[in-house]
């Protein structure tokens, strides 16, 4: 079909919780999940997000660690993803992430291109994240700081990430 992109951008980010989801320490985070997810669902360029039984993905296991939670979504392109990430409620929660999640040295965020219409699995996301950790950014798995085009050629420049809100590369 003409006018439809051949590729969409998948993203996964995982976080190691500082406390149980039902704790007072994570109350603001948990209370914000539905509104933040609703903002994503309504955002220009949003395509899909992983949901578990709860309607979010907090109950979806990742990397065999019960203290990790996953967020995975698909976007039209990097501009749409970053426009959502760095504004509104999501930006507010991103700025507070250290209250809710442990600081982890290894990569916790990965991006990759998928054929339009494909919905990535958790196993696929885990594979991409582990590849990024082992090999650094490549066309197979990359970061916002070192992106690659859908064709997997040279790195491309994407919108600047506001100071203090970027993910470790």
C-alpha positions in Angstrom: 0.0 0.0 0.0 1.4 3.4 -0.9 1.9 5.9 1.8 2.3 3.3 4.6 5.7 2.9 6.2 7.6 -0.4 5.5 9.1 -0.3 9.0 8.0 0.8 12.5 10.2 1.5 15.5 10.0 -1.0 18.4 11.3 0.0 21.8 11.8 -1.8 25.1 12.8 -0.5 28.4 13.1 -2.4 31.6 13.5 -1.2 35.1 14.6 -2.9 38.4 12.1 -1.9 41.0 13.3 -0.3 44.3 10.3 -1.8 46.2 7.2 -4.0 45.5 4.6 -2.5 43.2 2.1 -2.4 46.1 4.5 -0.4 48.4 4.0 3.2 49.5 7.3 4.0 47.8 5.9 3.1 44.3 2.4 4.5 44.8 2.9 7.5 42.6 4.4 5.3 39.9 1.6 2.8 40.0 -1.1 5.5 40.2 0.4 7.1 37.0 0.5 4.0 34.9 -3.0 4.2 33.5 -2.9 8.0 32.7 0.6 7.7 31.2 -0.4 4.7 29.1 -3.6 6.5 28.0 -1.4 9.4 26.9 0.8 7.0 24.9 -2.2 5.3 23.3 -3.5 8.8 22.1 -0.1 10.1 21.0 0.5 10.9 17.4 2.6 8.1 15.9 1.8 5.5 18.6 1.1 2.0 17.1 1.0 -0.6 19.9 2.1 -1.4 23.4 2.6 -4.6 25.4 -0.2 -5.3 27.8 -0.5 -8.1 30.4 -3.6 -9.3 32.3 -3.6 -6.0 34.3 -3.8 -3.8 31.2 -0.3 -2.6 31.6 2.8 -4.8 31.4 3.8 -4.9 35.1 2.8 -8.5 35.4 4.8 -9.6 32.2 8.0 -11.5 33.2 11.3 -10.4 31.7 14.8 -11.9 31.9 13.7 -14.3 34.6 13.9 -11.6 37.3 10.8 -10.8 39.3 12.1 -7.3 40.3 12.3 -6.2 36.6 9.3 -4.7 34.8 9.0 -4.2 31.1 7.6 -1.5 28.9 7.5 -2.3 25.2 5.9 -0.3 22.4 5.9 0.3 18.7 6.0 3.8 17.1 5.8 5.2 13.6 9.3 6.7 14.0 11.8 8.2 16.4 10.2 11.6 16.2 6.9 10.3 17.4 8.5 8.3 20.3 10.6 11.2 21.5 7.7 13.7 21.2 5.8 11.5 23.6 8.6 10.6 25.9 9.8 14.1 26.7 6.5 15.9 27.4 3.6 15.8 29.8 3.0 13.1 32.4 5.6 10.8 30.9 8.3 13.4 31.2 7.3 14.0 34.8 7.6 10.4 35.7 10.8 10.0 33.7 12.3 12.8 35.8 11.4 10.9 38.9 12.6 7.4 37.8 15.3 7.2 40.4 12.6 7.2 43.1 11.1 4.1 41.6 13.9 2.2 39.9 17.4 1.2 40.8 20.3 2.6 38.9 21.7 -0.2 36.7 24.9 0.0 34.8 24.0 -2.2 31.8 21.7 -1.1 29.0 18.0 -1.2 30.0 16.6 0.5 26.8 16.8 -0.8 23.3 15.3 0.2 19.9 15.0 -1.7 16.7 13.2 -1.5 13.4 10.4 -4.0 12.7 8.3 -4.6 9.5 5.1 -2.6 9.7 2.4 -4.6 11.4 4.8 -6.9 13.3 4.3 -7.0 17.1 7.4 -7.9 19.0 7.5 -10.6 21.6 9.2 -10.3 25.0 11.7 -13.0 23.9 12.5 -10.8 20.9 13.0 -7.8 23.1 15.2 -9.7 25.5 17.3 -10.9 22.6 17.7 -7.3 21.3 18.6 -5.9 24.7 21.2 -8.7 25.4 22.7 -8.1 21.9 23.0 -4.3 22.7 24.7 -5.1 26.0 27.2 -7.5 24.3 27.9 -5.5 21.1 26.9 -1.9 21.7 24.6 -0.1 19.2 24.2 -1.8 15.9 21.4 -1.9 13.3 20.0 -4.9 15.2 19.7 -3.1 18.5 20.5 0.5 19.2 19.8 3.5 21.5 18.3 7.0 21.1 21.9 8.3 21.4 23.2 6.2 18.5 20.3 5.3 16.2 20.3 3.6 12.9 17.9 4.0 9.9 15.4 1.2 9.1 17.7 0.0 6.3 20.4 -0.7 8.9 23.0 1.5 7.2 24.7 4.4 8.9 23.8 6.0 12.2 21.3 8.9 11.8 20.7 12.0 13.9 17.5 12.0 15.8 15.9 14.8 18.0 18.0 15.9 20.9 17.3 14.4 24.3 16.7 17.0 27.0 19.4 17.0 29.7 18.8 14.7 32.6 16.1 12.7 30.8 18.1 10.5 28.5 18.7 6.8 29.0 22.2 5.5 29.6 23.7 4.5 26.3 
